[in-house]
Amino acid sequence: MKILARQEITAAETLEILSKTEKNRDLVREQQICLDFLRKHLKFKEIKEFNHVKEELKGIKDFKEHQLDKLVEILPVTEEQVYALFSKERIKLEKDDVKKIIDLCTSVIKNGK
């Protein structure tokens, strides 16, 4: 197999791709393990839901794409979780921004995503 390009994708996109692939052919062992894990642990089963929350988070602060993806995949509900996600990033989070992130993530979890 020849690699034509490399592109980062989210866990939600991975779930969608593997689910479509599974309908057309049998998955290799590693793909099946990944698909089973995503089905069990992923908070969003559809990319549309994932992107909706991502857009709401964009309104809080000017985050980079990979930062938004991590926030939506994890959905932090405590200050410690938010700070842990950004511990190796070069971004200054204000207390107000952290509170907005927590409020949004908490409401998403309570409303059943």
C-alpha positions in Angstrom: 0.0 0.0 0.0 1.3 3.4 -1.0 0.7 6.4 1.3 -0.4 9.4 -0.7 -1.0 11.9 2.0 -1.1 12.2 5.8 -3.9 14.0 7.6 -4.9 14.1 11.2 -8.5 13.1 11.8 -10.7 13.1 14.9 -11.9 10.1 16.7 -15.5 10.8 15.4 -14.2 10.8 11.8 -12.3 7.6 12.5 -15.4 5.9 13.8 -17.4 7.0 10.7 -14.7 5.8 8.3 -14.3 2.4 10.0 -18.0 1.9 10.3 -18.5 2.5 6.5 -15.5 0.2 5.8 -16.9 -2.5 8.0 -20.1 -2.6 5.8 -18.1 -3.2 2.7 -15.5 -5.6 3.9 -14.0 -7.4 6.9 -11.7 -5.2 9.0 -8.2 -6.3 9.9 -7.7 -7.1 13.6 -6.2 -3.7 14.5 -9.1 -1.9 12.8 -11.7 -4.0 14.5 -10.1 -3.3 17.9 -10.0 0.4 17.2 -13.7 0.3 16.1 -14.8 -1.6 19.1 -13.0 0.9 21.4 -14.5 3.9 19.7 -18.0 2.5 19.8 -17.6 1.9 23.5 -15.8 5.1 24.6 -16.6 7.8 22.1 -19.0 10.5 23.4 -20.2 11.5 20.0 -21.3 8.9 17.5 -21.9 11.4 14.7 -19.6 14.0 13.2 -22.4 16.5 13.0 -22.8 16.5 16.8 -19.0 16.7 17.2 -18.7 19.6 14.9 -21.7 21.5 16.5 -20.0 21.4 20.0 -16.7 22.3 18.3 -18.3 25.4 16.8 -19.7 26.5 20.1 -16.2 26.2 21.7 -14.7 28.4 18.9 -16.8 31.2 20.3 -15.1 31.1 23.6 -11.5 31.6 22.5 -9.4 31.4 19.4 -8.3 27.7 19.8 -6.3 25.8 17.3 -8.0 22.9 15.5 -6.3 20.2 17.5 -7.1 21.9 20.7 -10.8 22.0 19.8 -10.7 18.4 18.8 -9.3 17.4 22.2 -11.8 19.5 24.1 -14.7 17.9 22.3 -13.3 14.4 22.6 -12.6 14.7 26.4 -15.4 17.2 27.4 -13.7 18.3 30.6 -15.9 19.2 33.5 -13.4 20.4 36.1 -10.8 23.1 36.0 -8.0 20.5 36.5 -9.1 18.6 33.4 -9.1 21.8 31.3 -5.7 22.8 32.6 -4.3 19.3 32.0 -5.5 19.4 28.4 -3.6 22.6 27.9 -0.6 21.9 30.1 1.8 21.5 27.1 0.2 24.2 24.9 1.3 27.8 24.5 -2.0 29.3 25.3 -3.1 31.5 28.2 -6.4 30.6 29.6 -8.3 33.1 31.6 -10.5 31.9 34.5 -13.5 33.1 32.6 -12.6 31.0 29.6 -12.1 27.9 31.7 -15.5 28.5 33.3 -17.2 28.9 29.9 -15.6 25.6 28.7 -16.7 23.8 31.8 -20.2 25.2 31.5 -20.5 24.2 27.9 -19.1 20.7 28.4 -21.4 20.1 31.4 -24.5 21.2 29.5 -23.5 19.0 26.5 -23.1 16.0 28.9 -26.4 16.7 30.7 -28.4 17.1 27.5 -27.2 13.7 26.3 -24.9 15.2 23.6 
